[in-house]
Amino acid sequence: MDMIPETDPFGRIARFYDADYRDHTEDLPLIVDLAQQAGGRALELGCGTGRVLLPLAAVGCEVTGVDSSPGLLAQARRKLQEQRYLDRVVLVQADLRTVDLARRDHDFACCVSNTLMHLATQADQRAVLANARRHLRPGGTLLVDLFFPHLPELARVDGLQELADTWTDPETGHPVHKWVVRRVDVATQRIHVLFIYEEVRPNGAVVRTEFPFLLRYLWPDELALLLEGSGFQVVERWGDFHGAPLDSGSERLILVAQAV
């Protein structure tokens, strides 16, 4: 079994990634629409295995995808090659806080699917947003999508081990069960998360892959202040991918900002 270097923790779960997020498509029409409205030169910060890159490339956008994980980027490159989109997409392995691209005139940038929460301090989250601004033209659009933190729900899941999903691995045919454990620290707005993937082999043996990581959630006004301090003007606050107003019952925290 190949060892995944410690510098690539996401590489540990790269082979589960696409199956795990197979039903996560609700945001794609909004992302594609905003990118096309803005002008078509798009940047995704935290592109993973290309879930967003492919539909952007499919409508003719020129896309740059940045991610720190070589394992996830390898999956993205394979899928882009299969769809013959590599001529429209540039993949860059780099830190979202410090990546320095030659192109500084992107029309649209996005940081979606809770990606910003993987930066464990407010300073690091601000650094990502400021770097997004550096790579956008004046008037360019940034979309940030996070989960909305509901304290009662965070209290409910604190310390529980929950079965999050089950699927059949498309390559091996083996059943995979995904468990999630969360430890919530309200004082620091951090969630210590453990994903456990249990793959059941034909002989009944269960192979466990554990993936611990840290999230820092944000409140709406906090995110707005970070954006404004990074050179943006917030123009929309939505609670879902269909443009519903953000309120206390929203499941998502979605802000659209314009580079000033």
KEBAMI-962501 format. One record per residue (C-alpha): x, y, z; residue number from 1. Coordinates in Angstrom, 3 decimals. Example, Ala and Ser with C-alpha at 12.3 -4.5 7.8 and 13.67 -1.06 7.14 Angstrom:
BEGIN
{{12.300 -4.500 7.800} 1};
{{13.670 -1.060 7.140} 2};
# end
This chain:
BEGIN
{{0.000 0.000 0.000} 1};
{{1.391 3.398 -1.015} 2};
{{2.017 5.799 1.853} 3};
{{0.467 9.246 1.523} 4};
{{2.921 11.955 2.596} 5};
{{1.937 13.903 5.697} 6};
{{2.079 17.063 3.613} 7};
{{-1.022 15.818 1.756} 8};
{{-3.607 14.786 4.368} 9};
{{-6.450 15.002 1.833} 10};
{{-4.597 12.493 -0.335} 11};
{{-5.560 9.898 2.256} 12};
{{-9.201 10.140 1.164} 13};
{{-8.796 11.144 -2.492} 14};
{{-10.197 7.853 -3.751} 15};
{{-13.391 8.322 -1.710} 16};
{{-13.844 11.984 -2.570} 17};
{{-15.978 11.878 -5.706} 18};
{{-18.321 9.195 -4.399} 19};
{{-18.654 11.065 -1.113} 20};
{{-19.722 14.261 -2.913} 21};
{{-21.636 12.571 -5.745} 22};
{{-24.926 14.303 -4.846} 23};
{{-23.415 17.709 -4.140} 24};
{{-24.603 19.489 -7.286} 25};
{{-27.140 22.053 -6.085} 26};
{{-24.620 24.902 -6.127} 27};
{{-23.348 24.325 -9.663} 28};
{{-25.992 26.300 -11.645} 29};
{{-25.428 29.352 -9.438} 30};
{{-21.645 29.156 -9.728} 31};
{{-21.742 28.761 -13.512} 32};
{{-24.264 31.598 -13.877} 33};
{{-22.227 34.020 -11.753} 34};
{{-19.002 33.138 -13.588} 35};
{{-20.578 33.715 -16.990} 36};
{{-22.192 36.982 -15.891} 37};
{{-18.855 38.234 -14.562} 38};
{{-16.993 37.525 -17.795} 39};
{{-15.792 33.913 -17.848} 40};
{{-12.219 34.107 -16.519} 41};
{{-12.720 32.062 -13.353} 42};
{{-10.623 31.096 -10.332} 43};
{{-11.553 28.433 -7.797} 44};
{{-9.766 28.483 -4.455} 45};
{{-9.836 24.944 -3.112} 46};
{{-10.791 23.092 -6.295} 47};
{{-10.381 19.554 -4.927} 48};
{{-11.023 16.896 -7.566} 49};
{{-12.670 19.306 -10.011} 50};
{{-16.343 19.107 -9.047} 51};
{{-16.772 22.803 -9.949} 52};
{{-14.012 23.058 -12.551} 53};
{{-15.641 20.662 -15.011} 54};
{{-19.008 22.442 -15.372} 55};
{{-17.207 25.793 -15.654} 56};
{{-14.991 24.429 -18.420} 57};
{{-18.013 22.819 -20.096} 58};
{{-19.607 26.237 -20.707} 59};
{{-16.382 27.694 -22.102} 60};
{{-14.921 29.480 -19.076} 61};
{{-11.157 29.862 -18.771} 62};
{{-10.543 28.362 -15.364} 63};
{{-7.716 28.215 -12.843} 64};
{{-8.076 25.754 -9.982} 65};
{{-5.870 26.030 -6.890} 66};
{{-5.557 23.382 -4.190} 67};
{{-2.889 22.358 -1.706} 68};
{{-3.462 18.607 -2.162} 69};
{{-1.547 16.820 -4.939} 70};
{{-3.757 13.774 -4.403} 71};
{{-6.969 15.672 -5.088} 72};
{{-5.406 17.567 -8.007} 73};
{{-4.340 14.283 -9.605} 74};
{{-7.980 13.183 -9.584} 75};
{{-9.027 16.517 -11.088} 76};
{{-6.404 16.283 -13.824} 77};
{{-7.518 12.774 -14.765} 78};
{{-11.163 13.815 -15.072} 79};
{{-10.335 16.945 -17.043} 80};
{{-8.207 14.892 -19.408} 81};
{{-11.019 12.378 -19.907} 82};
{{-13.410 15.217 -20.810} 83};
{{-10.742 16.942 -22.945} 84};
{{-10.953 20.152 -20.913} 85};
{{-7.282 20.463 -19.985} 86};
{{-6.804 23.199 -22.595} 87};
{{-9.314 25.357 -20.689} 88};
{{-8.154 24.689 -17.131} 89};
{{-4.925 25.464 -15.288} 90};
{{-4.318 23.451 -12.117} 91};
{{-2.019 24.889 -9.470} 92};
{{-0.816 23.165 -6.299} 93};
{{-0.347 25.931 -3.728} 94};
{{-1.439 27.379 -0.414} 95};
{{-4.629 29.442 -0.824} 96};
{{-3.216 32.156 1.427} 97};
{{-0.052 32.749 -0.590} 98};
{{-0.565 31.449 -4.130} 99};
{{0.795 33.979 -6.617} 100};
{{-0.603 33.542 -10.111} 101};
{{0.550 35.331 -13.240} 102};
{{-3.050 36.244 -14.060} 103};
{{-4.421 39.041 -11.864} 104};
{{-7.479 39.893 -13.994} 105};
{{-9.920 37.087 -13.197} 106};
{{-13.566 38.090 -13.589} 107};
{{-14.855 35.619 -11.018} 108};
{{-13.511 33.704 -8.045} 109};
{{-15.182 31.227 -5.732} 110};
{{-14.379 29.495 -2.465} 111};
{{-17.226 27.051 -1.864} 112};
{{-18.254 23.891 0.011} 113};
{{-16.921 25.154 3.360} 114};
{{-13.378 25.433 1.985} 115};
{{-12.673 28.691 3.822} 116};
{{-13.482 26.938 7.105} 117};
{{-10.461 24.651 6.659} 118};
{{-8.320 27.685 7.550} 119};
{{-8.284 27.378 11.328} 120};
{{-7.759 31.028 12.310} 121};
{{-9.483 34.249 11.395} 122};
{{-6.142 35.646 10.211} 123};
{{-5.698 32.767 7.775} 124};
{{-9.245 33.143 6.499} 125};
{{-8.628 36.854 5.929} 126};
{{-5.417 36.009 4.065} 127};
{{-7.344 33.786 1.632} 128};
{{-9.901 36.511 0.962} 129};
{{-7.206 39.150 0.482} 130};
{{-5.409 36.846 -1.952} 131};
{{-8.636 36.325 -3.875} 132};
{{-8.882 40.114 -4.213} 133};
{{-5.332 40.312 -5.569} 134};
{{-6.262 37.935 -8.365} 135};
{{-9.505 39.638 -9.410} 136};
{{-9.927 42.624 -11.684} 137};
{{-11.652 45.684 -10.184} 138};
{{-15.362 44.947 -10.261} 139};
{{-14.777 41.196 -10.314} 140};
{{-17.084 38.875 -8.365} 141};
{{-16.275 36.601 -5.428} 142};
{{-18.623 33.885 -4.151} 143};
{{-18.066 32.435 -0.672} 144};
{{-20.220 29.496 0.454} 145};
{{-20.168 28.113 4.013} 146};
{{-22.560 26.244 6.252} 147};
{{-24.673 28.394 8.569} 148};
{{-23.742 27.628 12.201} 149};
{{-26.813 26.716 14.252} 150};
{{-25.754 26.393 17.888} 151};
{{-28.498 23.910 18.876} 152};
{{-27.447 21.591 16.067} 153};
{{-23.768 21.943 16.941} 154};
{{-24.627 21.057 20.546} 155};
{{-26.614 18.030 19.368} 156};
{{-23.802 16.527 17.300} 157};
{{-21.006 17.317 19.754} 158};
{{-19.328 13.997 20.577} 159};
{{-21.734 11.819 18.578} 160};
{{-20.608 9.250 16.035} 161};
{{-23.123 9.358 13.190} 162};
{{-23.479 7.308 10.026} 163};
{{-23.344 10.020 7.357} 164};
{{-23.598 7.993 4.144} 165};
{{-23.228 4.603 2.475} 166};
{{-22.327 3.879 -1.131} 167};
{{-20.776 1.282 -3.404} 168};
{{-17.271 2.099 -4.579} 169};
{{-17.539 2.466 -8.378} 170};
{{-14.099 0.948 -8.996} 171};
{{-14.012 -1.955 -6.549} 172};
{{-17.704 -2.648 -6.017} 173};
{{-17.092 -2.686 -2.252} 174};
{{-19.620 -1.112 0.129} 175};
{{-18.300 1.978 1.911} 176};
{{-19.771 3.377 5.125} 177};
{{-18.870 6.909 6.170} 178};
{{-19.034 7.846 9.849} 179};
{{-18.593 11.355 11.258} 180};
{{-17.555 12.458 14.751} 181};
{{-17.477 16.146 15.730} 182};
{{-16.132 17.941 18.780} 183};
{{-17.320 21.541 18.991} 184};
{{-15.472 24.373 20.727} 185};
{{-17.876 27.314 20.740} 186};
{{-15.349 29.698 22.305} 187};
{{-12.952 29.365 19.366} 188};
{{-15.642 28.661 16.713} 189};
{{-13.813 25.451 15.886} 190};
{{-15.087 21.983 15.084} 191};
{{-12.717 19.031 15.382} 192};
{{-14.011 16.580 12.787} 193};
{{-13.173 12.926 12.221} 194};
{{-14.307 11.163 9.039} 195};
{{-14.148 7.363 9.208} 196};
{{-14.490 5.449 5.941} 197};
{{-15.189 1.727 6.404} 198};
{{-14.702 -0.308 3.244} 199};
{{-16.173 -3.816 3.416} 200};
{{-14.155 -6.377 1.441} 201};
{{-15.784 -9.495 -0.133} 202};
{{-14.347 -11.693 2.638} 203};
{{-16.071 -9.523 5.258} 204};
{{-12.930 -7.725 6.360} 205};
{{-13.430 -4.029 7.118} 206};
{{-10.690 -1.564 6.158} 207};
{{-10.906 1.739 8.045} 208};
{{-9.507 5.023 6.765} 209};
{{-9.566 7.835 9.316} 210};
{{-9.319 11.492 8.355} 211};
{{-9.206 14.070 11.180} 212};
{{-9.368 17.766 10.348} 213};
{{-10.278 21.120 11.837} 214};
{{-12.939 23.618 10.745} 215};
{{-13.513 27.183 11.903} 216};
{{-17.039 28.416 11.267} 217};
{{-17.931 32.075 10.702} 218};
{{-20.919 34.260 11.502} 219};
{{-22.510 36.350 8.714} 220};
{{-21.365 39.770 9.912} 221};
{{-17.902 38.411 10.677} 222};
{{-17.555 37.128 7.109} 223};
{{-18.848 40.433 5.740} 224};
{{-16.291 42.383 7.789} 225};
{{-13.467 40.114 6.623} 226};
{{-14.527 40.662 3.016} 227};
{{-14.791 44.411 3.416} 228};
{{-11.371 44.494 5.066} 229};
{{-9.928 42.531 2.147} 230};
{{-11.017 44.931 -0.592} 231};
{{-14.576 43.794 -1.325} 232};
{{-18.064 45.197 -1.116} 233};
{{-20.728 42.663 -0.167} 234};
{{-23.585 42.822 -2.664} 235};
{{-25.666 39.738 -1.792} 236};
{{-26.361 37.634 1.303} 237};
{{-28.176 34.397 0.495} 238};
{{-29.308 31.433 2.550} 239};
{{-29.429 28.915 -0.283} 240};
{{-28.282 28.429 -3.866} 241};
{{-31.539 29.796 -5.261} 242};
{{-31.094 33.288 -3.844} 243};
{{-33.311 33.054 -0.754} 244};
{{-32.513 35.831 1.746} 245};
{{-30.179 34.858 4.564} 246};
{{-32.027 34.399 7.848} 247};
{{-31.735 32.465 11.102} 248};
{{-33.202 29.339 9.503} 249};
{{-30.829 29.241 6.539} 250};
{{-28.750 26.131 5.919} 251};
{{-26.029 27.937 3.969} 252};
{{-24.147 31.203 4.460} 253};
{{-23.520 32.524 0.955} 254};
{{-22.050 35.954 0.324} 255};
{{-21.423 37.525 -3.065} 256};
{{-18.916 40.362 -3.070} 257};
{{-17.490 42.739 -5.637} 258};
{{-13.822 43.704 -5.806} 259};
{{-13.370 47.450 -5.230} 260};
# end
